[in-house]
Amino acid sequence: MSAGFRFWLVTLAALLALVATAALGRWQLGRAAQKEALQAAIEARGSLPAIDAMSLAAAVDTETLLHRRIEAVGHWVGERTVFLDNRPLNGRAGFYVVTPLRLQGSDTVLLVQRGWVPRNFEDRARVPTIATPAGLVQVHGRIAPAPSKLYEMGAPETGPIRQNLDLTQFRAETGLALAPVSLQQTAGAGDGLARDWPKIGSGVEKHYGYAFQWFGLSALITVLYVWFQIVRRFKRPSR
């Protein structure tokens, strides 16, 4: 292989590597910007006045109400409580507790993500006892999408302990008129549930870190190319 051909081959490889690493760095910056914009939108909606459940039930497009604060009044459908498995908190294994709430003065049922509870390690099939009042209750929280899903194999589960909960499947299973969104409870006392919900827009620092690595690799490729293919190639030996 001639020296000239090898030079242009190395140049092409370096150019392709530069384009790829720079593109990956820009992509990571874009992902960070998307998450920052999402977090800003969530905070802006969260600062708006709280709505009541009747406004949610009457809304034509519930997606526009996501992340708004809400005060819902109704009755718990306690027998339909579901415990979502494999939801750790601070390194501890546990469940997310989800209970339907039948809204007062409406047929609409709102799925409430009530909080987190540790699981029983001696009997993994045993569900915790959660205080669920039978009378009229008022629940404070924010409007959220359906509970996040984890990867699972096989058909959807139907027992009280499940990996995931699909609103469409749960609506057909229970016959409840479930709203297309849920309520993520942020306040409450006496039920023993933790409500340290993960932030949706978190992880921005990770994307900036990855972008720094990719741009750093681009700079390293440039320095190595200039040194080995230009400086050393055309540097005249000293006399």
C-alpha positions in Angstrom: 0.0 0.0 0.0 1.5 3.3 -1.1 2.0 6.1 1.4 -0.4 8.4 -0.5 -3.2 5.9 -0.5 -2.7 5.2 3.2 -2.8 8.9 4.0 -6.2 9.4 2.2 -7.6 6.2 3.7 -6.7 7.4 7.3 -8.1 10.8 6.4 -11.4 9.3 5.3 -11.7 7.2 8.5 -10.9 10.2 10.7 -13.5 12.3 8.9 -16.1 9.6 9.3 -15.3 9.2 13.0 -15.5 13.0 13.5 -18.9 13.2 11.8 -20.2 10.3 13.9 -19.0 11.5 17.3 -20.1 15.1 16.7 -23.5 13.9 15.6 -23.9 11.7 18.7 -22.8 14.7 20.9 -25.4 16.9 19.3 -28.0 14.2 19.7 -27.3 14.1 23.4 -27.6 17.8 23.7 -30.9 17.6 21.9 -32.2 15.0 24.3 -31.1 17.2 27.2 -32.9 20.2 25.7 -36.1 18.1 25.3 -36.0 17.0 28.9 -35.4 20.5 30.1 -38.4 21.8 28.0 -40.6 19.0 29.3 -39.6 19.8 32.9 -40.3 23.5 32.3 -43.8 22.7 30.9 -44.5 20.4 33.9 -43.5 23.1 36.3 -45.6 25.7 34.5 -48.7 23.5 34.5 -48.1 22.6 38.2 -48.1 26.3 39.1 -51.6 26.7 37.7 -54.6 26.7 40.1 -55.9 23.2 41.0 -58.9 21.9 39.1 -61.6 19.7 40.5 -62.5 16.2 39.3 -65.7 17.4 37.5 -63.6 19.6 35.3 -61.5 16.6 34.4 -64.5 14.4 33.7 -66.0 17.1 31.4 -62.7 17.8 29.6 -62.7 16.8 25.9 -58.9 16.5 25.7 -57.5 15.3 29.0 -54.0 15.4 27.6 -54.0 19.2 27.9 -54.6 18.8 31.7 -51.6 16.5 32.3 -49.4 17.6 35.3 -52.1 20.0 36.6 -52.9 19.9 40.3 -56.2 18.4 41.1 -58.5 17.9 44.1 -60.7 14.9 43.6 -63.7 13.9 45.8 -65.2 10.5 45.6 -65.3 6.9 47.0 -62.5 4.4 46.9 -63.2 1.2 45.0 -61.0 -0.6 47.4 -61.7 -4.2 46.2 -60.0 -3.2 42.9 -56.7 -2.1 44.4 -53.7 -3.3 42.5 -50.1 -3.6 43.7 -47.5 -2.9 41.0 -44.5 -5.1 41.6 -40.8 -4.3 41.1 -41.0 -0.6 42.0 -38.0 0.0 44.3 -37.5 3.1 46.4 -34.2 4.1 47.9 -32.8 0.5 47.3 -35.8 -1.2 48.9 -38.2 -3.5 47.0 -41.8 -2.7 47.1 -45.1 -1.9 45.3 -46.9 1.1 43.8 -50.4 1.0 45.2 -53.1 1.9 42.7 -56.8 2.2 43.6 -59.7 3.4 41.5 -61.7 6.4 42.9 -65.3 6.8 41.8 -65.8 10.5 41.5 -68.7 12.1 43.4 -71.6 13.0 41.2 -70.2 11.2 38.1 -69.9 7.8 36.6 -66.2 8.5 35.9 -63.6 6.5 37.8 -60.2 7.9 38.2 -57.2 5.6 38.8 -55.2 6.9 41.7 -51.5 6.2 42.1 -51.5 6.4 45.8 -47.9 5.8 46.8 -45.2 3.2 47.6 -45.2 0.5 50.2 -42.5 -2.1 51.0 -43.2 -5.8 50.2 -43.2 -8.7 52.6 -40.0 -10.7 52.2 -41.2 -13.7 54.2 -44.3 -14.1 52.0 -43.9 -12.5 48.6 -47.5 -13.3 47.7 -48.9 -11.4 50.6 -50.2 -7.9 49.9 -49.8 -5.1 52.4 -52.8 -3.8 54.3 -53.6 -0.3 53.2 -56.0 2.0 55.0 -58.8 2.7 52.5 -61.7 4.6 54.0 -65.2 3.6 52.9 -66.7 7.0 53.0 -66.3 10.1 50.9 -62.7 11.1 50.6 -60.8 14.0 49.1 -57.6 13.2 47.3 -54.9 15.8 46.4 -52.4 15.2 43.6 -51.6 15.9 40.0 -52.9 14.5 36.8 -50.5 12.0 35.3 -50.4 9.4 32.5 -51.2 5.8 33.3 -48.7 4.1 35.6 -45.4 3.5 33.9 -44.9 0.0 32.5 -42.0 -2.4 32.9 -41.0 -5.2 30.6 -42.9 -8.4 31.2 -43.1 -11.7 29.5 -46.4 -13.5 28.7 -50.0 -12.3 29.0 -51.1 -9.4 31.2 -51.7 -10.5 34.8 -55.0 -10.1 36.5 -54.4 -10.7 40.2 -53.8 -8.0 43.0 -50.1 -8.2 42.4 -49.0 -7.3 38.8 -46.0 -6.1 36.9 -48.0 -3.6 34.9 -51.5 -2.2 34.6 -52.9 -1.3 31.2 -55.9 1.1 31.4 -57.7 -0.4 28.5 -57.3 -4.0 29.8 -58.2 -2.9 33.3 -61.3 -1.1 32.1 -62.5 -4.2 30.3 -61.7 -6.4 33.3 -63.5 -4.3 35.9 -66.2 -2.7 33.9 -65.3 0.7 35.5 -65.6 3.9 33.4 -62.0 4.7 33.8 -60.7 8.1 32.8 -57.8 8.0 30.2 -55.5 9.6 32.7 -54.6 8.9 36.4 -54.1 10.9 39.5 -50.7 10.8 41.2 -51.4 11.5 44.9 -49.0 13.9 46.5 -50.6 14.4 49.9 -52.2 12.2 52.5 -51.7 11.0 56.1 -52.3 7.8 58.0 -52.1 5.3 55.1 -48.3 4.6 55.5 -47.5 5.2 51.9 -44.4 7.0 50.6 -45.0 9.5 47.8 -41.5 10.3 46.6 -42.4 10.1 42.9 -39.6 10.1 40.3 -39.3 13.3 38.3 -40.2 12.9 34.7 -37.6 15.3 33.3 -34.7 14.0 35.4 -31.5 12.7 33.8 -30.4 15.9 32.1 -27.0 15.8 33.6 -26.5 12.3 32.2 -27.1 13.6 28.6 -24.7 16.5 29.1 -22.1 14.0 30.4 -22.5 11.8 27.3 -22.3 14.8 25.0 -19.1 15.9 26.7 -17.6 12.5 26.2 -18.5 12.4 22.5 -17.2 15.9 21.8 -14.1 15.0 23.8 -13.6 12.0 21.5 -14.0 14.3 18.5 -11.3 16.5 19.8 -9.0 13.6 20.5 -9.4 12.2 17.0 -8.6 15.7 15.6 -5.5 16.1 17.7 -4.2 12.6 16.8 -4.9 13.0 13.1 -3.1 16.4 13.0 -0.1 15.1 14.9 0.4 11.8 13.1 -0.8 12.7 9.6 0.3 16.3 9.2 2.8 17.3 11.8 5.0 14.2 11.8 4.4 13.6 8.1 5.7 17.0 7.0 8.0 17.8 9.9 11.5 18.1 8.6 14.2 16.3 10.7 16.3 18.7 12.7 20.0 19.0 11.7 
